[in-house]
């Protein structure tokens, strides 16, 4: 606010652009064939299995692993 108590003028903002009209497919057709959440969970790999398939930091850097 300015010292005189008047608010500064609002900046002129252009209106949003007009979006084109589009034909959207039926939601049922779009989602047909998409697996359910339960099916996705059943098919998912465990984090341990995913990590087991990745190289270790030592392997990436070409170092031998230290044995505990």
Secondary structure, DSSP 4 states (H G I P E B T S, - for coil): --TTSPPPPPPP-PPPPPPPP-PPPPHHHHHTTPPPHHHHHHHPPPHHHHHHTSPPHHHHHTPPPPP-
